[in-house]
C-alpha cells in the first residue's frame, strides 16, 4: 500500500478507542522489524524518524526504504517526523514524502508555541493535507537532542489545550501527563494523570498522543547489564497504564526506548556468546527478530492488532 496519511488512520482509532503505535527507527533492521510485526499482527502502524535519525540515515534513504516496504505491505503505514522543533524541519519532511509531522514548540511560551504550530499546520495542510501533531506541556527526560529536567517539566493544562488547538489548528495533541522520555521515567511506581487525559479528551475530541511510553523491560535491562552494559534503576510504564490511558482517550503511543533496549540486549549477548562471529547478519538478524516480537506485543496492548 502507498504510505497513508496519518489522519485517515486516526479516524477509526478515535472512534473505537484504541491506539496506534509509533515506533522509531533509523536503520534497515528496525524498519523491517516494525513493518513485519504490523503485517503479522494485521495492525496499522506509524514508523517515525527524529531529526537525529534523519542526520544518521539520510532523509531520502529513510523515505525510500519506508516507501518500498509500505508498498509491499497489506496494512496501513504512516511515516512520521518525531519532535521537529523548527518550521524548516516540517518543510523538509513534508517535501520529502512524510505523511505526518510533529512540531514540538513546547519549549516556547504558549503564544509562540501556537504561532509556530499554526505555521506548521498551514504548510502541511496546504501540501497534501499532511497530519500535524503538536505538544503542549513538557515531558521530562532525554530524547535525541531534546533534554528536559524535572524542574522544567510540566503537565498539560486543559484550558490552555482548548485555546491551543483552536488557534493552532493541529490535528493531534501530545499531552504531558506524567511520563518522560528515555529509560529512567519513574523512581517508583508509574504515576499517570489519567483524569487529566479524560478531561482533555472530552474538551478537545481530537486524537491524543502519549509520549515517553516505553515499559523499560526489566529482562532486557538485566541482559544488558549481565553482558557488560550499565543501565541502573531504569523504570518505565506498567502494562495496566496503557489500557487506562487508551480508555481515557489516547490514540497514539510512542515507543522507542523498549526497542533500543531489546536490540542492545540481544547484540551484547550474541557477541559475548559467539566471540568468533563477524558476519553482521548473524548479529543484527537475531536482534531484528527480537525487536519485532516487542512491537507485536505492544500492538496487542494498544488494541491495534487486527484493526488494519
Secondary structure, 3 states (H helix, E strand, C coil): CCCCCHHHHHHHHHHHCCCEEEEECCCHHHHHHHHHHHHHHCCCEEEEEEHHHHHHHCHHHHHHHHHHHHHHCCCCEEEEEEEECCHHHHHHHHHHCCCEEEECCCCCCHHHHHHHHHHHHHHHHHCCCCEEEEEECECEEEECCEEECCCCCECCCHHHHHHHHHHHCCCEEEECCCCEECCECCCCCCCCCHHHHHHHHHHHCCEEEECCCCCCCHHHHHHHHHCCCCCCCCECCCHHHHHHHHHCCEEEEEECHHHHHHHHHHHHHHHHHCCCCCCHHHHHHHHHHHHHHHHHHHHHHHCCCCCC
